[in-house]
């Protein structure tokens, strides 16, 4: 009888250890589920951030293209204005008035004569 009780207690002890190990294994295996859920949440958050960044990049690209078109248009206007200004300068350079002729001063005597003539003209009232 004593031997039978030892066998029964030995079997119960083995089963009890098996149950305890099974419970510990279940608790241990359930922890990665929380870890996995946390990582999945982080991944979803990063995906949302990436989508927002892509949308922002698309908006910035569209704005850059719009500004590029505006810059091209302004550059064309600038080139047209410069060409018009150059044409006006060239046309003005071709028209010479007799009074616009420069007076050459080759020596001090000619400069003195010019000033004397100028002062005489002013003194005469002409």
Beta strands, then each sheet from edge to edge (+ up, - down):
end
